[in-house]
């Protein structure tokens, strides 16, 4: 299968490229810069450019069967600082991508959404995928908007989307700048002999069966229509 990985040189993208390559797929990577984690793979077609460059993206789309969309120019903690830039560089560019996919007859796309910000302040614990979407930061708003546009293009043009909502992914190659990724940030501070800094009162819990900040048991919410 011929696969285009947008953002294939990033933390998650580089692992995805290795996994897909091990399965024998023909790979093309589109990213802003070279892979910082090691030498390029000899059997991968690398294309470099900005996601906002519609001509470069269209060229990368030629002769592929599936697109993995892992590009994001913002992170949750800072996305509200410039919501217009977040919309321009993430939402508008993704709609342009979908239009190009229709024109080039590329039907399948896997989109990396968000497993936390799309829900906003949770109404229950644990949070099911059917939980209402009430994002409170631009990052989450844009992710939800992209999900809706994927549904629209599925209805109007036959695009076949798969939406993934990972929550707090971590592992080798992840950055530790302190604005995203609590696990690598904590480990980096420990390795450097620094104190771990906890924001808030320490009561917030992620990926746990119970949380002192939420009351009640798992909520019973209607499942979304497919």
Beta strands, then each sheet from edge to edge (+ up, - down):
strand 1: 2-6
strand 2: 26-31
strand 3: 44-48
strand 4: 66-69
strand 5: 108-112
strand 6: 160-164
sheet 1: 3+ 2+ 1+ 4+ 5+ 6+
end
